[in-house]
Every structure is written in structure tokens, then in C-alpha cells.
């Protein structure tokens, strides 16, 4: 169907508006991170920086400097906690999702799981804090991994279940018929077919854990366990706030999830099931 | 139960809640038989196959495979192989690995596995496809791979679940012949589900006709075709199906006189020269007279033959190449006569139709059972 001129104009203005809406804040963040400090305090605001100043990035990547050390250790902690929690949550979620999808595990249980993420984190903070405190586990990356795994698990299970539901069940039946055990079938048949779903679940889980602020704020208190969201907040907590530094940390913090998304993109393509059933 | 039966299903029941899907099924088969389960959709034939395979839990009854009680056994332990309607190939594996999957699971040595896979590939003429993925195959090729996966393990029993229904008409005929060829070559015991009565007739050594979860008749294709036990089987098997005409049967000395009414007010009068059976001892009665289309022809009468003819009005004439079908209103139904291809007939004309009563069937008008 051909579009009229008017329709095209309308369509493309919508596209431009949407693009601006989503990209503008990010662009401004990048601009801030490379503007001179004086540019950021000027009134009216200077949209195009008078000079490009990359020194903040240099400082952040220098492990010996004050802000560099804070940033890099937070980056390490974030990757460990978000990555660790994602991996553990997926390893538990996949068999759980398979039981819910194919083996008639009680849906009540699944909804009970989901109900736990409906509650605001504030309700869990107190019991969790006193428990971890009693075990001497505060301010540890392991602690955050445990909390994040619990937080991601219901969501990851739900997402994986929905994706396993739509896989052709005959393919698994065929594997059973050929004498394969359940675990062998999951490994050789279900997982390869569910790869796009696993990639998507992993990415979403990683993002949730990466962005988590509240638990991290309460359970950590120094460089050994603080994650990026908390570290970013720390940068703005001083008496003199350098917006440029915060912006640079913000830009750097978006890089790992962005790289992850690009890596996973090739897995998140449809059509992996093609050729299995029907013609 | 005789020990040599490859499959025996005894008093099998399957219910889903209030729905009674299989009602007291009893089926047995000998090694090397090709048993076809046939019936309209919803008759329970696929559920029965699923119960035999172990993918569906039975409600009650017993299933024995090669003498072993398999009723509650996992599918993997039943020593069976199944070809699915949707083929159910593993899309992430090559054809070679698909076929060898069962051997891989059983940890068969690599060399032996390769030899067996290539032997089966040779039988199915798919050697050149071994390195491809299922997505790169046509429907017929996928079908062959699915059969290869079943054949390679040499199981006790093969189950086929409507394997040809996703293929186009021409390929279906080719693959049908292929399946028959493989059965003859391997002597495998096969249970085959289809809704296509022609597939059932051509492939089976014995047919199980089902309807509403009840076995209607078990018999050779010849028995099912010529001596259907009830009007349902008569109507379901054969294309075009058997003409079931209402008429009056009067037992007389040494023969049965038949009167079949026509819409023109006359009736066609025929003589069945068989001694009336016990069912006719109560005198004249209304019955369903079952005659296959090929028993109503334009054949010329020869002296002394069992044939007899009657003038009938041809309502519609349908040339079909090898034959010409003519629709005749007889006995409150549209009966179909099978005339020769070049029969000089026209719709709306009276024509002499020759009836062959040597294979006539009679059914009770209310119960539909064979008399």
C-alpha cells in the first residue's frame, strides 16, 4: 500500500519526535560529561560546549586517583553482583520454568513467587538487614548476589515459562520416545530452542540487577561492595557537586549493559525453531 | 494372551474429566502386521495411539508390548518409535544427528552409529541430505528423516500419527507407497493413525475403524470394504462411499425380493438370489440396502449372469476421467452409480442401470447394524 504525502510527513514527524524523546536525555548526558565545568553553570544554558573536555573520563579510568578508584571498584562490584545474580537466577529459573510449563507444577506456586515481587522492597529491608547482620554478611558482594537472585528468580521463571510454553511439545516427546532422559532432553533439545528466550531473560535480569539502588544502598557501605548506582549517588553527595563527573560516570555505567545488548542481539532473532515441525 | 502378540490392548479406558474418550478398547496385533486406526476426527484414534506410546496416561485397562505390561511405563522404556504428524525433528541438529539421536542417547559407539544411520539413509534415499538442517528440507524430505529416526533403532513397534497429512496430495501418494515398501522390506510391526480411509485401505493388513471412542470393526481391508458391520463403517470406508438406500426386503423361497422407491413414485424391484438369513425370518421389513457404486453400472447384461437392470433417472452426471459418476435418487438418498468413462448418458435422462447384488449388505434401519 502506498502512503500519501501527508501520511508520510505525519509518520516521519512521529518517528523524529519519538527519537528525540528517547535520545535527547542521553545526548545531554554525553554533552555534560565533556563540557567545561563553567559551561554547565552558565545561565542561559550553553547547549554546545565551548570546549571538549575529556579529562573526567581519564580521571575515572585511573585506578590511583580518588574518583577513579571509587568508580572502578563500583564497576567491578556491579558486574559481579548483576552478572552473578543473573547467572544463578537463570540456572534455577530454567528447570523451574520447565516444571511449570511441561510437568504440571502448581500454578499457585508460580503466582506465589510472583507475589513476592509485587511487594515494595522496603518491606523486606528490615528482616533481611537483621538476618544478614546476624550472619555478619553486610557489605559483601555475595549478600547482594543472594538478594538479587531472589529478586530476579520469580520474574525470570515467569518469562522462561512463557517462552517454553510456545515451543513445540512434540519435539520433546520425540526425544523422550527416543529414550532421552528429561535432563538430556532439556540440554540437547529445549535449551537450544529456547536460546533467544534465555538471552532476552538474561539481558532483562541483568538490567534489573544493574539498576538496583535501594538494597545496594542499605546493605553496602564502602568500596568493597558498593555498586554503581550507589557510587553515582555518592559523587553528587559532596558539598560541591560536579555535574560533569556525575554525567561521565552515568555514561560509563551505561556501557556494560549496552555491550551486553549488542552481544546478545544475534541470539534474539526469531526462526530458530524453523524446520522442526510442519513445513 | 498368546505370547507372540506384539501389541495387546485390553479393556482400555481413557477419560478427561467427564469426557469419555476411549471406551473399552480391545485390540491385538501379531508381529509384522500393519494395523491402521481410522475414523473421523474426534473418534479417539490419536488418543489411543498416544496411550500406546505412553505419552498419555490411561484411565484403566492394560497395554502389553511384546508380552511386557507397559501400561504405566515411561515411553522411553517401551522399545517403540514414533513418527509424529508434525515430524518433530530437532531443528538444532543435522539430519545425521536427528536420525542417530536414539543411538546417541543409548551411547552406541560412533562407528556403529554411523553405519546404522547411513544404512537407514540409504533405505530412505536421503544420504545426500545428512549434513543439512531440518529447516533446509522439503516436507517430504522431513518426513523421510522422521521415519529414519524411527527405523534406525529397530524397535519392537512403530507408531505413525497421521504422518502424511501435512504433505500435498501428490507427495502423499508417493510417500504412502514408500511406507508400504519399507514395511515390506523390514517386516516391521506398525500402528498407523489416519483419518484418510484410502490410506487405511492401501496400507493396512488390518484396519480398526473407530467412532466416538468405540471400536466399530476390526478386519482386513477386504472384510471392512465388503462386509461392514454397520452403516457407519459402510459409509466411512470407500470413496465414493457405499450407497445406503432405504427399501423393503421381502424374504421368499430361496431369495430376497427388494423394493427401492424412487421419487417418481415407482419403485425399482430387484432380486437378491441368496437364501434369506435368520434376520429376515419375520417377513417383509424396511432395511438399509448397501450397494457400492461399482455395483451399480452401465454394464451390459449377459444371459445367465447374476446381474439385473432397472431404468433410473440420472439427476447429475460427473465425468471423472476413468469413470463417470451418476447421481440417482433412490431409496430416499442420492445414490451414486459408477459408469464407464464413455457411457453415452446425460443428466435428466432415464438410463438402464445394472445392479450387481452379489455383494449387497443389509443394515437395520434404526440401529444401523448389519443384518
Boltz contact constraints between the chains, C-beta under 6 A:
constraints:
  - contact:
      token1: [A, 170]
      token2: [B, 84]
      max_distance: 6.0
  - contact:
      token1: [A, 170]
      token2: [B, 86]
      max_distance: 6.0
  - contact:
      token1: [A, 170]
      token2: [B, 88]
      max_distance: 6.0
  - contact:
      token1: [A, 171]
      token2: [B, 88]
      max_distance: 6.0
  - contact:
      token1: [A, 173]
      token2: [B, 55]
      max_distance: 6.0
  - contact:
      token1: [A, 174]
      token2: [B, 88]
      max_distance: 6.0
  - contact:
      token1: [A, 176]
      token2: [B, 75]
      max_distance: 6.0
  - contact:
      token1: [A, 176]
      token2: [B, 76]
      max_distance: 6.0
  - contact:
      token1: [A, 177]
      token2: [B, 75]
      max_distance: 6.0
  - contact:
      token1: [A, 177]
      token2: [B, 82]
      max_distance: 6.0
  - contact:
      token1: [A, 178]
      token2: [B, 101]
      max_distance: 6.0
  - contact:
      token1: [A, 178]
      token2: [B, 102]
      max_distance: 6.0
  - contact:
      token1: [A, 178]
      token2: [B, 105]
      max_distance: 6.0
  - contact:
      token1: [A, 179]
      token2: [B, 76]
      max_distance: 6.0
  - contact:
      token1: [A, 179]
      token2: [B, 102]
      max_distance: 6.0
  - contact:
      token1: [A, 179]
      token2: [B, 105]
      max_distance: 6.0
  - contact:
      token1: [A, 180]
      token2: [B, 105]
      max_distance: 6.0
  - contact:
      token1: [A, 189]
      token2: [B, 90]
      max_distance: 6.0
  - contact:
      token1: [A, 192]
      token2: [B, 92]
      max_distance: 6.0
  - contact:
      token1: [A, 273]
      token2: [B, 91]
      max_distance: 6.0
  - contact:
      token1: [A, 274]
      token2: [B, 135]
      max_distance: 6.0
  - contact:
      token1: [A, 275]
      token2: [B, 91]
      max_distance: 6.0
  - contact:
      token1: [A, 275]
      token2: [B, 134]
      max_distance: 6.0
  - contact:
      token1: [A, 275]
      token2: [B, 135]
      max_distance: 6.0
  - contact:
      token1: [A, 276]
      token2: [B, 89]
      max_distance: 6.0
  - contact:
      token1: [A, 276]
      token2: [B, 91]
      max_distance: 6.0
  - contact:
      token1: [A, 277]
      token2: [B, 86]
      max_distance: 6.0
  - contact:
      token1: [A, 277]
      token2: [B, 88]
      max_distance: 6.0
  - contact:
      token1: [A, 278]
      token2: [B, 86]
      max_distance: 6.0
  - contact:
      token1: [A, 278]
      token2: [B, 166]
      max_distance: 6.0
  - contact:
      token1: [A, 279]
      token2: [B, 139]
      max_distance: 6.0
  - contact:
      token1: [A, 279]
      token2: [B, 166]
      max_distance: 6.0
